[in-house]
Amino acid sequence: MVFDAVGEEGQTRARATRWQLCRKGFGIGISNPKDLLFFGALFPNFIDMAQPQLPQFVVLALTWLVVDLLTMSTYAHAGSSISRWFDSHRRVRLFNRTTGSLFVVAGAGLAASHR
């Protein structure tokens, strides 16, 4: 399947296959220093130094891959479903006002809190 990459002005720039998009996403994710620090802090807690380490890392990596794939797929599906709700300009305005009000209330709560 081929996807169109859309530029800032809505014009089609290039066509990318699913594999190209996956490689690009992987490259961005693997180069994120926060991810490297996260896994560097998380994985050693689950590694038994008395056992072979490579199989343990493989199991941890595959487990993380499955959990992350399911989570991101759920986000994508939910976002796709919710985006239809935002077709109405009135609903977008209602959403913006509601979330803005929630941020104001949260800020007021923080300002009023004391330790």
C-alpha distances in whole Angstrom, upper triangle without the diagonal:
4,7,10,13,16,20,23,24,21,20,16,17,14,10,9,6,6,9,11,11,12,15,16,17,19,20,22,23,24,26,28,31,32,29,31,35,33,32,36,38,36,35,39,40,39,40,43,44,46,43,41,38,35,34,35,33,30,31,31,28,26,28,27,23,23,25,23,20,21,23,20,18,21,21,18,18,22,21,19,21,24,22,23,27,27,26,30,32,35,33,32,35,36,34,35,39,38,37,39,42,41,41,44,46,44,46,49,49,49,51,54,53,56,56
4,7,10,13,16,20,20,17,16,13,13,10,6,6,4,7,9,10,10,12,14,15,16,18,19,20,22,24,25,27,30,31,29,31,34,33,33,36,38,36,36,40,41,40,41,44,45,48,45,42,39,36,36,37,34,31,32,32,29,27,29,28,24,25,26,24,21,23,24,21,19,22,22,18,19,23,21,19,22,24,22,23,27,26,25,29,31,34,32,30,34,36,33,34,38,38,36,38,41,40,40,43,45,43,45,48,48,48,50,53,52,55,56
4,6,9,13,16,17,14,13,10,11,9,6,5,6,7,10,10,9,12,14,14,14,17,19,19,20,23,24,25,29,29,27,30,33,32,32,35,37,35,35,39,40,39,40,44,45,48,45,42,40,37,36,37,34,32,33,32,29,28,29,27,24,24,26,23,20,22,23,19,18,21,20,16,18,20,18,16,20,21,19,20,24,23,22,26,27,30,29,27,30,32,30,30,34,34,32,34,38,37,36,40,41,40,41,45,45,44,47,49,49,52,53
4,6,10,13,14,11,10,6,7,6,5,6,9,10,13,12,11,14,16,15,16,19,20,19,21,24,25,25,29,30,28,31,34,33,33,36,38,37,37,41,42,42,43,46,47,50,47,45,42,39,39,39,36,34,35,35,31,30,32,30,26,27,28,25,23,25,25,21,20,23,21,18,19,22,19,17,21,22,19,20,24,22,22,25,26,29,28,26,29,31,29,29,33,34,32,33,37,36,36,39,41,40,41,44,45,44,46,49,49,52,53
4,7,10,11,9,9,6,6,5,6,7,10,11,14,11,10,13,15,13,14,17,17,17,19,22,22,23,26,27,26,28,31,31,31,34,36,35,36,39,41,40,41,45,46,49,46,44,41,38,38,38,35,34,35,34,30,30,31,29,26,27,28,24,22,24,24,20,20,23,21,17,20,22,19,18,21,22,19,21,24,22,22,25,25,29,27,25,28,30,28,27,31,32,30,31,35,34,33,36,39,37,38,41,42,42,44,46,46,49,50
4,7,8,6,6,5,6,8,9,11,14,15,17,15,13,17,18,16,16,20,20,19,21,24,24,24,28,28,28,30,33,32,33,36,37,37,38,41,42,42,43,47,48,51,49,47,44,41,41,41,38,36,37,36,33,32,33,31,28,29,29,26,24,26,25,22,22,24,21,18,20,22,19,17,21,21,18,20,22,20,19,22,22,26,25,22,25,28,26,25,29,30,28,29,33,33,32,34,37,36,36,40,41,40,42,45,45,48,49
4,6,5,5,6,6,9,12,13,17,18,20,17,15,19,20,16,17,21,20,19,22,24,24,24,27,28,28,30,32,32,33,36,38,37,38,42,43,43,44,48,49,52,50,48,45,42,43,42,39,38,39,37,34,34,35,32,30,31,31,28,27,29,27,24,24,26,23,21,23,24,21,20,23,23,20,22,24,21,21,24,23,27,26,23,25,28,26,25,29,30,28,29,32,33,31,34,36,36,36,39,40,39,41,44,45,47,48
4,6,7,9,10,13,15,17,20,21,23,20,18,21,22,19,19,23,22,20,23,26,25,24,27,28,28,31,33,32,34,36,38,38,39,42,44,44,45,49,50,53,52,50,46,44,45,44,40,40,41,39,35,36,37,33,31,33,32,29,28,30,28,24,25,27,24,21,24,24,21,20,24,23,19,21,23,20,20,22,21,24,24,21,23,26,24,22,26,28,26,26,30,30,29,31,34,33,33,36,38,37,38,41,42,45,46
4,6,9,10,14,16,18,22,23,25,22,20,24,25,22,22,26,26,24,26,29,28,28,31,31,32,34,36,36,38,40,41,41,43,46,47,47,49,53,54,57,55,53,50,47,48,47,44,43,44,42,39,39,40,37,34,36,35,32,31,32,31,27,28,29,26,23,26,26,22,22,25,24,20,22,23,20,19,21,20,24,24,21,23,26,25,23,27,29,27,27,31,32,30,33,36,35,35,38,40,39,40,43,44,47,49
4,7,9,12,14,16,19,20,23,21,19,22,23,21,21,25,25,23,26,29,28,28,31,32,32,34,36,36,37,40,41,41,42,45,46,46,48,52,53,56,54,52,49,46,46,46,43,41,42,41,37,37,38,35,33,34,33,30,29,30,29,25,25,27,24,21,23,24,20,19,22,21,18,19,21,19,17,20,19,23,23,20,23,26,24,23,27,29,27,28,31,32,31,33,36,36,36,39,40,40,41,44,45,48,50
4,6,9,12,14,18,20,22,20,18,22,23,20,22,25,25,24,26,29,29,29,32,33,33,35,38,37,38,41,42,42,43,46,48,48,49,53,54,57,55,52,49,46,47,47,43,42,43,42,38,38,39,36,34,35,35,32,30,32,31,27,27,29,26,23,25,26,23,21,25,24,21,22,25,22,21,23,23,27,27,24,26,29,28,27,31,32,31,31,35,35,34,37,40,39,39,42,44,43,45,48,49,51,53
4,6,8,11,14,16,19,16,15,19,20,18,20,23,23,22,25,27,27,28,31,32,31,34,36,36,37,39,41,41,41,45,46,46,47,51,52,55,52,50,47,44,44,44,41,39,41,39,36,36,37,34,31,33,33,30,28,30,29,25,25,27,25,22,24,26,22,21,24,25,21,22,25,23,22,25,25,29,28,26,28,31,29,29,33,34,32,33,37,37,36,39,41,40,41,44,45,45,46,49,50,52,54
4,7,10,13,16,18,15,14,18,18,16,18,21,20,20,23,25,25,26,29,30,30,32,35,35,35,38,40,39,40,43,45,45,46,49,50,53,51,48,45,42,43,43,39,38,39,38,35,35,36,34,31,32,33,29,28,30,30,26,26,28,26,23,25,27,24,23,26,27,23,25,28,26,25,28,28,31,31,28,31,33,31,31,34,36,34,34,38,38,37,39,42,41,41,45,46,45,47,50,50,52,53
4,7,10,13,14,12,12,15,16,14,16,19,19,19,22,24,24,25,29,30,29,31,34,34,34,36,39,38,38,42,44,43,44,47,48,51,48,46,43,40,40,41,37,36,37,36,33,32,34,32,29,30,31,28,26,28,28,25,24,27,26,22,25,27,24,23,26,27,24,26,29,27,26,30,30,33,32,30,33,35,33,33,36,37,35,36,40,40,38,41,44,42,43,46,47,46,48,51,51,54,54
4,7,10,12,10,10,14,14,13,16,18,18,19,21,23,24,25,29,30,29,31,34,33,33,36,38,37,37,41,43,42,42,46,47,49,47,44,41,38,38,39,36,34,35,35,31,30,32,30,27,28,29,26,24,26,27,23,22,25,24,21,23,25,23,21,25,26,23,25,28,27,26,30,30,34,32,30,33,36,33,33,37,38,36,37,40,40,39,42,44,43,44,47,48,47,49,52,52,54,55
4,7,8,6,7,10,11,10,12,15,15,16,18,20,21,23,26,27,26,27,31,30,30,33,35,34,34,37,39,38,39,42,43,46,43,40,37,34,35,35,32,30,31,31,27,27,29,27,23,25,26,23,21,23,24,20,20,23,22,19,21,24,22,20,24,25,23,25,28,27,27,30,31,34,33,30,34,36,33,33,37,37,35,37,40,39,38,41,43,42,43,46,47,46,48,51,50,53,53
4,5,5,6,9,10,11,12,14,15,17,18,20,22,23,27,28,26,27,31,30,29,32,34,33,33,36,38,37,37,40,42,44,41,38,36,32,32,33,30,28,29,29,25,24,26,25,21,22,24,22,19,21,23,19,18,22,21,18,20,23,22,20,23,25,24,25,28,28,28,31,33,36,34,32,35,37,34,34,38,38,36,38,41,40,39,43,44,43,44,47,47,47,49,52,51,53,54
4,5,5,6,9,10,11,12,14,15,16,18,20,21,25,26,23,25,28,27,26,29,32,30,30,33,35,33,34,37,39,41,38,36,33,30,30,30,27,25,26,26,22,21,23,21,18,19,21,18,15,18,19,16,15,18,18,15,17,20,19,18,21,23,22,23,27,26,27,30,32,35,32,30,34,35,32,33,37,36,34,36,39,38,37,41,42,40,42,45,45,44,47,49,49,51,51
4,5,5,6,9,10,10,12,14,15,16,18,20,24,25,22,23,27,26,25,28,30,29,28,31,33,32,32,35,36,39,36,33,30,27,27,28,25,23,24,24,20,19,22,20,17,18,20,18,15,18,20,17,16,20,20,18,20,23,22,21,24,26,25,27,30,30,30,34,35,38,35,34,37,38,35,35,39,39,36,38,41,40,39,43,44,42,43,47,46,45,48,51,50,52,52
4,5,5,6,9,10,11,12,14,15,17,19,22,24,21,23,26,26,25,28,30,29,29,32,34,33,33,37,38,40,37,34,32,29,29,30,26,24,26,26,22,21,24,22,19,20,22,19,17,21,21,18,18,22,21,18,21,24,22,22,25,27,25,27,30,29,30,33,34,37,35,33,36,38,35,35,38,38,36,37,41,39,38,42,43,41,42,46,46,45,47,50,49,51,51
4,5,5,6,9,10,11,12,14,16,17,21,21,19,21,25,24,23,26,28,28,27,31,33,32,32,36,37,40,37,34,32,29,29,29,26,24,25,25,21,21,22,20,17,19,20,17,15,18,18,15,15,19,18,15,18,20,19,18,22,23,22,24,27,26,27,30,31,34,32,29,32,34,31,31,35,34,32,34,37,36,34,38,40,38,39,42,42,41,44,46,46,48,48
4,5,5,6,9,10,10,12,14,16,19,20,17,19,22,22,21,23,26,25,24,28,29,28,29,32,33,36,33,31,28,25,25,25,22,20,22,21,17,17,19,17,14,15,17,14,12,15,16,13,13,17,17,15,17,20,19,19,22,24,23,25,28,27,28,32,33,35,33,31,34,35,32,32,36,35,32,34,37,36,35,38,40,37,39,42,42,41,43,46,45,47,47
4,5,5,6,9,10,10,12,14,18,19,17,18,21,21,20,22,25,24,24,27,29,28,28,32,33,35,33,30,27,24,25,25,22,20,22,21,17,18,20,18,15,17,19,16,15,18,19,16,17,20,20,18,21,24,22,22,26,27,26,29,31,30,31,35,36,38,36,33,37,38,34,34,38,38,35,36,40,38,37,40,42,39,40,44,43,42,45,47,46,48,48
4,5,5,6,9,10,11,13,16,18,16,17,21,21,20,23,25,25,25,28,30,29,30,33,34,37,35,32,29,26,27,27,24,22,24,23,19,20,22,19,17,19,20,17,16,19,19,16,17,21,19,17,21,23,21,21,25,26,24,27,30,29,30,33,33,36,34,31,34,35,32,32,35,35,32,34,37,36,34,38,39,37,38,41,41,40,42,45,44,46,46
4,5,5,6,9,10,11,15,15,13,15,18,18,18,20,23,22,22,25,27,27,28,31,32,35,33,31,27,25,25,25,22,21,22,20,17,17,19,16,14,16,17,13,13,16,16,12,14,17,16,14,18,20,18,19,22,23,22,25,27,26,28,31,32,34,32,29,32,33,30,29,33,32,29,31,34,33,31,35,36,34,35,38,38,37,39,42,41,43,43
4,5,5,6,8,10,13,14,12,13,17,16,15,18,20,20,19,23,25,24,25,28,29,32,30,27,24,21,22,22,18,17,19,18,14,15,17,14,12,15,16,13,12,16,16,13,15,19,18,17,20,22,21,22,25,26,25,28,30,30,31,34,35,37,35,32,35,36,32,32,36,35,32,34,37,35,33,37,38,35,36,40,40,38,41,43,42,44,43
4,5,5,6,9,12,14,12,13,16,17,16,18,21,21,21,24,26,26,26,29,30,33,31,28,25,22,24,24,20,19,22,20,16,18,20,17,15,18,19,16,16,20,19,17,19,22,21,20,23,25,23,24,28,28,27,31,33,32,33,36,36,39,36,34,36,37,34,33,37,37,33,35,38,36,34,38,39,36,37,41,40,38,41,44,43,44,44
4,6,5,6,10,12,10,12,15,15,16,18,20,20,21,24,26,26,26,30,31,34,32,30,26,24,26,25,21,21,23,21,17,19,20,17,16,19,19,15,16,19,18,15,18,21,19,18,22,23,21,23,26,26,25,29,30,29,31,34,34,36,34,31,33,34,31,30,34,33,30,31,34,32,31,34,36,33,33,37,37,35,37,40,39,41,41
4,5,5,9,9,7,9,12,12,12,15,17,17,17,20,22,22,23,27,28,31,29,27,24,22,23,22,18,18,20,17,14,16,17,14,12,16,16,12,13,16,15,13,16,19,17,17,21,22,20,22,25,25,25,28,30,29,31,34,34,36,33,31,33,34,30,30,33,32,29,31,33,31,30,33,34,32,32,36,35,33,36,39,37,39,39
4,6,8,10,7,8,11,12,11,13,16,16,16,18,21,21,21,25,25,28,27,24,21,19,20,20,16,16,18,16,13,15,17,14,13,16,17,14,15,19,18,16,19,21,20,20,24,25,24,26,29,29,29,32,34,33,35,38,38,40,37,35,37,38,34,34,37,36,33,34,37,35,33,36,37,34,35,39,38,36,38,41,40,41,40
4,6,9,8,8,11,13,13,14,16,17,18,20,23,23,23,27,27,30,29,27,23,22,24,23,19,19,22,19,16,19,20,17,16,20,20,17,18,22,21,19,22,24,22,22,26,27,26,27,31,30,30,33,35,33,35,38,38,40,38,35,37,38,34,33,37,36,33,34,37,35,32,36,37,34,34,38,37,35,38,40,39,40,39
4,5,5,7,9,10,11,13,15,16,17,19,21,22,23,27,27,31,29,28,24,23,24,23,19,20,22,19,16,19,20,16,16,19,19,16,18,21,19,17,20,22,20,21,25,25,24,26,29,29,28,32,33,32,34,36,36,38,35,32,34,35,32,31,34,33,29,30,33,31,29,32,33,30,30,34,34,31,34,37,35,36,36
4,5,5,6,8,10,10,12,14,15,17,19,21,21,25,25,29,28,27,23,22,24,22,19,21,22,19,17,20,21,17,18,21,20,18,20,23,21,20,23,25,23,24,28,28,27,29,32,31,31,35,36,34,37,39,39,40,38,35,37,37,34,33,35,35,31,32,34,32,29,33,34,30,30,34,33,31,33,36,34,35,34
4,5,5,6,9,10,11,12,14,16,18,19,21,24,25,28,28,27,23,23,24,22,19,20,21,18,16,19,19,16,17,20,18,16,19,21,19,18,22,23,21,22,26,26,25,27,30,29,29,33,33,32,35,37,37,38,35,33,34,35,31,30,33,32,28,29,31,29,27,30,31,27,27,31,30,28,30,33,31,32,31
4,5,5,6,8,10,10,12,14,16,17,18,22,23,26,25,24,20,20,21,19,15,17,18,14,13,16,16,12,13,16,15,13,15,18,16,16,19,21,19,21,24,24,24,26,29,28,29,32,33,32,35,37,37,39,36,33,35,35,32,31,34,33,29,30,33,30,28,32,32,29,30,33,32,30,33,35,33,34,33
4,5,5,6,9,10,11,13,15,16,17,20,20,24,23,22,18,17,19,17,14,16,17,14,13,16,17,13,15,18,17,15,18,21,19,19,22,24,23,24,27,28,27,30,32,32,32,36,37,36,38,41,41,42,39,37,39,39,35,35,37,36,33,34,36,34,32,35,36,32,32,36,35,32,35,38,35,36,35
4,6,5,6,8,10,12,13,15,16,20,20,24,23,23,19,19,21,19,16,18,19,16,15,18,18,15,17,20,19,17,20,22,21,21,24,25,24,26,29,29,28,31,33,33,33,37,38,37,40,42,42,43,40,37,39,39,35,35,37,36,32,33,35,32,30,33,34,30,31,34,33,30,33,35,33,33,32
4,5,5,6,8,11,12,13,15,19,20,23,23,22,18,19,20,17,14,17,17,13,13,16,15,12,14,17,15,14,17,19,17,18,21,22,21,23,26,26,26,29,31,30,31,35,35,35,38,40,40,41,38,35,37,37,33,33,35,34,30,31,33,30,29,32,32,28,29,32,31,29,31,34,31,32,30
4,5,5,6,8,10,11,12,16,17,20,19,19,15,15,16,13,11,13,14,10,9,13,13,10,12,15,14,13,16,19,17,18,21,22,22,24,26,27,27,30,32,32,32,36,37,36,39,41,42,43,40,38,40,39,36,35,38,36,33,34,36,33,32,35,35,32,33,36,34,32,35,37,35,35,34
4,6,6,7,9,11,12,15,15,19,19,18,14,15,17,14,11,14,15,12,12,16,16,13,16,19,18,17,20,22,21,22,25,26,26,27,30,31,31,33,35,35,36,39,40,40,42,45,45,46,43,41,43,42,39,38,41,39,35,37,39,36,34,37,37,34,34,37,36,33,36,38,36,36,34
4,6,6,8,10,11,15,15,19,19,19,16,17,18,15,13,16,17,13,14,17,16,14,17,20,18,18,21,23,21,22,25,26,25,28,30,30,31,33,35,35,36,39,40,39,42,45,45,45,42,40,42,41,38,37,39,38,34,36,37,34,32,35,35,31,32,35,33,31,34,36,33,33,31
4,6,6,8,10,13,15,18,18,18,15,16,16,13,11,14,14,10,11,14,13,11,14,16,15,15,18,20,18,20,23,24,23,26,28,28,29,32,33,33,34,38,38,38,41,43,44,44,41,39,41,40,37,37,39,37,33,35,37,33,32,35,35,31,32,35,33,31,34,36,33,34,32
4,5,6,7,10,12,15,14,14,11,12,13,9,8,11,11,7,9,12,11,10,13,16,15,15,18,20,19,21,24,25,25,27,29,30,30,33,35,35,36,39,40,40,43,45,46,47,43,42,44,43,39,40,42,40,36,38,40,37,35,39,38,35,36,39,37,35,38,40,37,37,35
4,5,5,8,9,13,13,13,10,12,13,10,9,13,13,10,12,16,15,14,17,19,19,19,22,24,23,25,27,28,28,31,33,33,34,37,38,38,40,43,43,44,46,49,49,50,47,45,47,46,42,43,45,43,39,41,42,39,38,41,40,37,38,41,39,36,39,41,38,38,36
4,6,8,10,13,14,15,12,15,15,11,11,15,14,11,14,16,15,14,18,19,18,19,22,23,23,25,27,28,28,31,33,33,34,36,38,38,39,42,43,43,46,48,49,49,46,44,46,45,42,42,44,41,38,40,41,38,37,40,39,35,37,39,37,35,38,39,36,36,34
4,7,9,12,11,13,10,12,12,8,9,12,10,8,11,14,12,13,16,17,16,18,21,22,22,24,26,27,27,30,31,32,33,36,37,37,39,42,42,43,46,48,49,50,46,45,47,46,42,43,45,42,39,41,42,39,38,41,41,37,39,41,39,37,40,41,38,39,37
4,6,9,8,9,7,10,10,6,8,11,10,9,12,14,14,14,17,19,19,20,23,24,24,26,28,29,30,32,34,35,36,38,39,40,42,45,45,46,49,51,52,53,49,47,50,49,45,46,48,46,42,44,46,42,41,44,44,40,42,44,42,40,43,45,42,42,40
4,5,6,8,7,11,11,8,10,13,13,12,15,17,17,18,21,22,22,23,26,27,27,29,31,32,33,35,37,38,39,41,43,43,45,48,49,49,52,54,55,56,53,51,53,52,49,49,51,49,46,48,49,45,44,48,47,43,45,47,45,43,46,47,44,44,42
4,5,7,7,11,12,10,12,15,15,14,17,19,19,20,23,24,25,26,28,30,30,32,34,35,36,38,40,41,42,44,45,46,47,50,51,52,54,57,58,58,55,53,55,55,51,51,53,51,48,50,51,48,47,50,49,45,47,49,47,45,48,49,46,46,43
4,7,8,12,12,11,14,16,16,17,19,21,21,23,25,26,27,28,31,32,32,34,36,37,38,40,42,43,44,46,48,49,50,53,54,54,57,60,61,61,58,56,59,58,54,54,57,54,51,53,54,51,50,53,52,49,50,53,50,48,51,52,49,49,46
4,6,9,9,8,11,13,13,14,17,18,18,20,22,24,24,26,28,29,30,32,34,35,36,38,40,41,42,44,45,47,48,51,52,52,55,58,59,60,56,55,57,56,53,53,55,53,50,52,54,50,49,53,52,48,50,53,50,48,51,53,50,50,47
4,6,6,7,9,11,12,13,15,17,18,19,21,22,24,25,27,28,30,31,33,34,35,37,39,40,41,43,45,46,47,50,51,52,54,57,58,59,56,54,56,56,52,53,55,53,50,52,54,50,49,53,52,49,50,53,51,49,52,54,51,51,49
4,6,5,6,9,10,11,12,14,15,16,18,20,21,22,24,26,27,28,30,32,33,34,36,37,38,40,42,43,44,47,48,48,51,54,55,56,52,51,53,53,49,49,52,50,47,49,50,47,46,49,49,46,47,50,48,46,49,50,48,48,46
4,5,5,6,9,10,10,12,14,15,16,18,20,21,22,24,25,26,28,30,31,32,34,36,37,38,40,41,42,45,47,47,49,52,53,54,51,49,52,52,48,48,51,49,46,48,50,47,46,49,49,46,47,50,48,46,50,51,49,49,47
4,5,5,6,9,10,10,12,14,15,16,18,20,21,23,24,25,27,29,30,31,33,34,36,37,39,40,41,44,45,46,48,51,53,54,50,49,52,51,47,48,51,49,46,48,50,47,46,49,49,46,47,50,48,47,50,52,49,49,48
4,5,5,6,9,10,11,12,14,16,17,18,20,21,22,24,26,27,28,30,32,33,34,36,37,39,40,43,44,45,47,50,51,52,49,47,50,49,45,46,48,46,43,46,47,44,43,46,46,43,44,47,45,43,47,48,45,46,44
4,5,5,6,8,10,10,12,14,15,16,18,20,21,22,24,25,26,28,30,31,32,34,36,37,38,41,42,42,45,48,49,50,46,45,47,47,43,44,46,44,41,43,45,42,41,44,44,41,42,45,44,42,45,47,44,45,43
4,5,5,6,8,10,10,12,14,15,16,18,20,21,22,24,25,26,28,30,31,32,34,36,37,39,41,41,43,46,48,49,46,44,47,47,43,44,46,44,41,44,46,43,42,45,45,42,44,47,45,43,47,48,46,47,45
4,5,5,6,9,10,11,12,14,15,17,18,20,21,23,24,25,27,28,30,31,33,34,36,38,40,40,43,46,47,48,45,43,46,45,42,43,45,43,40,43,44,41,41,44,44,41,43,46,44,42,46,47,44,45,44
4,6,5,6,9,10,11,12,14,15,16,18,20,21,22,24,26,27,28,30,31,32,34,37,38,38,41,44,45,46,42,41,44,43,39,40,42,40,37,40,41,38,37,41,41,37,39,42,40,38,42,43,41,42,40
4,5,5,6,9,10,10,12,14,15,16,18,20,21,22,24,25,26,28,30,31,32,35,36,37,39,42,43,44,41,39,42,42,38,38,41,39,36,39,41,38,37,40,40,37,39,42,40,39,42,44,41,42,41
4,5,5,6,9,10,10,12,14,15,16,18,20,21,22,24,25,26,28,30,31,33,35,36,38,41,42,44,40,39,42,41,38,39,41,39,37,39,41,38,38,41,41,38,40,43,42,40,44,45,43,44,43
4,5,5,6,8,10,11,12,14,15,17,18,20,21,23,24,26,27,28,30,32,34,35,37,40,41,42,39,37,40,40,36,37,40,37,35,37,39,36,36,39,39,36,38,41,39,38,41,43,40,42,41
4,6,5,6,8,10,10,12,14,15,16,18,20,21,22,24,25,26,28,31,32,32,35,38,39,40,36,35,38,37,33,34,37,35,32,34,36,33,32,36,36,33,35,38,36,35,38,40,38,39,38
4,6,5,6,9,10,10,12,14,15,16,18,20,21,22,24,25,26,29,30,31,33,36,38,39,36,34,37,37,33,34,37,35,32,35,37,34,33,37,37,34,36,39,38,37,40,42,40,42,41
4,5,5,6,9,10,10,12,14,15,16,18,20,21,22,24,25,28,29,30,32,35,37,38,35,34,37,36,32,34,37,35,32,35,37,34,34,37,37,35,37,40,38,37,41,42,40,42,42
4,6,5,6,9,10,11,12,14,15,16,18,20,21,22,24,26,28,29,31,34,35,36,33,31,34,34,30,31,34,32,29,32,33,30,30,34,34,31,33,36,35,34,37,39,37,39,38
4,5,5,6,8,10,10,12,14,15,16,18,20,21,22,25,26,26,29,32,33,34,31,29,32,32,28,29,32,30,27,30,32,29,29,32,32,30,32,35,33,32,36,38,36,38,37
4,5,5,6,8,10,10,12,14,15,16,18,20,21,23,25,26,28,31,32,34,30,29,32,32,28,29,33,31,28,31,33,30,30,34,34,32,34,37,36,35,39,40,39,41,41
4,6,5,6,9,10,10,12,14,15,16,18,20,22,23,24,27,30,31,32,29,28,31,30,27,29,31,29,27,30,32,29,29,33,33,31,33,36,35,34,38,39,38,40,40
4,5,5,6,9,10,11,12,14,15,16,18,21,22,22,25,28,29,30,26,25,28,28,24,25,28,26,24,27,28,26,26,30,29,27,29,32,31,31,34,36,34,36,36
4,5,5,6,9,10,10,12,14,15,16,19,20,21,23,26,27,29,25,24,27,27,23,24,27,26,23,26,28,26,26,29,30,27,30,33,32,31,34,36,35,37,38
4,5,5,6,8,10,10,12,14,15,17,19,20,22,25,27,28,25,24,27,27,24,25,28,27,24,28,30,27,28,31,32,30,32,35,34,34,37,39,38,40,41
4,5,5,6,8,10,11,12,14,16,17,19,21,24,26,26,23,22,25,25,21,23,26,24,22,25,27,25,25,29,29,27,30,33,32,32,35,37,35,38,39
4,6,5,6,8,10,10,12,15,16,16,19,21,23,24,21,19,23,22,19,20,23,21,19,22,24,22,22,26,26,25,27,30,29,29,32,34,33,36,36
4,5,5,6,9,10,10,13,15,15,17,20,22,24,20,19,23,23,19,21,24,23,21,24,26,24,25,28,29,27,30,33,32,32,35,37,36,39,40
4,5,5,6,9,10,12,13,15,17,20,22,23,20,19,23,22,19,22,25,23,22,25,27,25,26,30,30,29,31,34,33,34,37,38,38,40,41
4,5,5,6,8,10,11,13,15,18,20,21,17,17,20,19,16,19,21,20,18,22,23,22,23,26,26,25,28,30,30,30,33,35,34,37,38
4,5,5,6,9,10,11,13,16,17,19,15,14,18,18,15,16,20,18,17,20,22,21,21,25,26,25,27,29,29,30,32,34,34,37,38
4,6,5,7,10,10,12,15,17,19,16,15,19,19,16,18,22,21,20,23,25,24,25,28,29,28,30,33,33,33,36,38,38,41,42
4,6,6,8,10,11,14,17,18,15,15,18,18,16,18,21,20,19,22,24,23,24,28,28,28,30,32,32,33,36,37,37,41,42
4,5,5,7,10,12,14,15,11,11,15,14,12,14,17,16,15,19,20,19,21,24,25,24,27,29,29,30,33,34,34,38,39
4,5,5,7,10,12,14,11,10,14,14,12,14,17,17,16,19,21,21,22,25,26,26,28,30,30,31,34,35,36,39,41
4,5,6,9,12,13,11,11,15,15,13,16,19,18,18,21,23,23,24,27,28,28,30,32,33,34,36,38,38,42,44
4,6,7,10,10,7,9,12,11,10,13,16,15,16,18,20,20,22,24,25,25,28,30,30,32,34,35,36,39,41
4,5,7,8,6,6,9,10,9,11,14,14,14,16,18,19,20,23,24,24,26,28,29,30,32,34,35,38,40
4,6,9,8,8,11,12,12,14,16,17,18,20,22,22,24,26,27,28,30,32,33,34,36,37,38,42,44
4,5,5,7,9,10,11,13,14,15,17,18,20,21,23,25,26,27,29,30,32,33,35,36,38,41,44
4,5,5,6,9,10,11,12,14,16,16,18,20,21,23,24,26,27,29,30,32,33,34,36,40,42
4,5,5,6,9,10,11,12,14,15,16,18,20,21,23,24,26,27,28,30,31,33,35,38,41
4,5,5,6,9,10,10,12,14,15,16,18,20,21,22,24,25,27,28,30,31,33,36,39
4,5,5,6,9,10,11,12,14,15,16,18,20,21,22,24,26,27,28,30,31,35,37
4,5,5,6,9,10,10,12,14,15,16,18,20,21,22,24,26,27,28,30,34,36
4,5,5,6,9,10,10,12,14,15,16,18,20,21,22,24,26,27,28,32,35
4,5,5,6,8,10,11,12,14,15,16,18,20,21,22,24,26,27,30,33
4,5,5,6,8,10,11,12,14,15,16,18,20,21,22,24,26,29,32
4,6,5,6,9,10,10,12,14,15,16,18,20,21,22,24,28,31
4,5,5,6,9,10,11,12,14,15,16,18,20,21,22,26,29
4,5,5,6,9,10,10,12,14,15,16,18,20,21,24,27
4,5,5,6,9,10,11,12,14,15,16,18,20,23,26
4,5,5,6,9,10,10,12,14,15,16,18,22,25
4,5,5,6,9,10,10,12,14,15,16,20,23
4,5,5,6,8,10,10,12,14,15,19,21
4,5,5,6,9,10,10,12,14,18,20
4,5,5,6,9,10,10,12,16,19
4,5,5,6,9,10,10,14,17
4,5,5,6,9,10,13,16
4,5,5,6,8,12,15
4,5,5,6,10,13
4,5,5,8,11
4,6,8,11
4,7,10
4,7
4
